Amino acid sequence: MNKKWAAKRLTINLTSSEAEKLEKYCSTTGRPATDVIRELIRSLRTEETQNTD
């Protein structure tokens, strides 16, 4: 495994509608689910980012 991504492995449970929505989005955009989920996590506002606004 690439050490760059070896920091943390995460397993998530999705409802069937959530999984379907993610699969449809990935199919439409041609992007892998891992990239989509990483981007969503990076877009989350944290206390740290709220203080810099």
Secondary structure, DSSP 8 states (H G I E B T S, - for coil): --GGGTT--------HHHHHHHHHHHHHHT--HHHHHHHHHHTS--HHHHHT-
